[in-house]
Amino acid sequence: MVVVTIPEAKIRDLPRDLFAGVPDDIVVIDTGNYYPRSATAAIGEIEAGMAESRWVEHQLGRPVVKRFNNIYAQHLLERGRPAGSQGRIACPWPAMTNTQRRP
């Protein structure tokens, strides 16, 4: 499994051969969220209605499974606690079934 967790607009800057040599059966998970806060972060295709995950697939050249990241990086840095600690935060990660995996 490969998890892509970078700002959505930065995906277009990744090397085109990023997955060269990676077997086709490796699942790519996209946890990015599209937040066009500036003109440089805006993605025309998404603004025109393309689903974020489809846009990411086009950029990476691989099918992706979209999983939402709902914890800010700063919260992970400042509020992370060991297992069993009171007030521990977590990011829900639903189990992926075989029917969600595409060939």
C-alpha positions in Angstrom: 0.0 0.0 0.0 1.1 3.5 -0.8 -0.4 6.5 1.0 -0.3 9.9 -0.7 -0.7 12.6 2.0 0.4 15.9 0.5 -1.5 19.1 -0.4 -3.7 18.2 -3.3 -2.2 20.9 -5.6 1.3 19.6 -5.0 0.4 16.2 -6.5 0.9 17.8 -10.0 4.6 18.4 -9.0 5.3 14.8 -8.3 7.6 13.0 -10.7 5.7 11.3 -13.6 7.6 8.1 -13.1 6.9 8.0 -9.3 5.4 4.5 -9.5 7.9 3.0 -12.0 8.7 -0.5 -10.8 5.8 -0.5 -8.3 3.6 -3.6 -8.9 0.1 -2.8 -10.3 -1.6 -4.6 -7.4 -0.2 -2.1 -4.9 -3.1 0.0 -3.6 -2.6 3.8 -3.7 -4.6 5.7 -1.1 -5.2 9.4 -1.4 -5.8 11.2 1.8 -5.6 14.7 0.4 -8.4 17.3 0.7 -8.9 20.0 -1.9 -8.7 23.5 -0.4 -8.1 26.1 -3.1 -6.9 28.9 -0.8 -5.0 30.7 -3.5 -4.9 30.9 -7.3 -1.8 28.7 -7.3 -3.6 26.0 -5.4 -6.7 26.0 -7.6 -7.1 23.0 -9.8 -9.2 23.8 -12.9 -10.4 20.3 -13.5 -11.7 19.9 -10.0 -13.3 23.4 -10.1 -15.1 22.3 -13.3 -16.6 19.3 -11.5 -14.1 16.4 -11.7 -13.9 14.3 -8.6 -10.7 14.9 -6.6 -9.8 11.2 -6.6 -10.2 11.1 -10.4 -7.9 14.1 -10.8 -5.3 12.4 -8.5 -5.6 9.2 -10.6 -4.9 11.2 -13.8 -1.9 12.9 -12.2 -0.4 9.6 -10.7 -1.3 7.4 -13.6 -2.7 4.8 -11.1 -6.1 4.1 -9.6 -6.5 5.5 -6.1 -8.8 4.8 -3.2 -9.9 8.0 -1.5 -9.8 8.2 2.3 -10.4 11.4 3.9 -7.8 12.9 6.3 -9.7 14.7 9.0 -6.9 15.6 11.4 -4.6 18.6 10.9 -0.9 17.8 10.8 -0.4 20.3 13.7 -2.8 18.3 15.8 -0.9 15.1 15.2 2.3 16.9 16.1 1.0 18.5 19.3 -1.8 16.2 20.5 -0.5 12.7 19.6 -0.5 10.4 22.6 0.6 6.8 23.1 -1.9 3.9 23.0 -4.1 3.8 26.1 -3.6 7.5 26.9 -6.6 9.6 28.0 -7.6 12.1 25.3 -5.8 10.2 22.5 -6.8 11.4 19.0 -7.4 9.1 16.0 -8.2 9.3 12.4 -11.0 6.9 11.3 -9.8 4.5 8.6 -12.6 2.3 7.3 -11.5 -1.2 6.2 -11.1 -1.5 2.5 -12.9 -4.4 1.0 -11.9 -6.3 -2.1 -14.8 -4.7 -4.0 -13.3 -1.3 -3.4 -10.0 -2.4 -5.1 -9.9 -1.9 -8.8 -7.8 -4.0 -11.1 
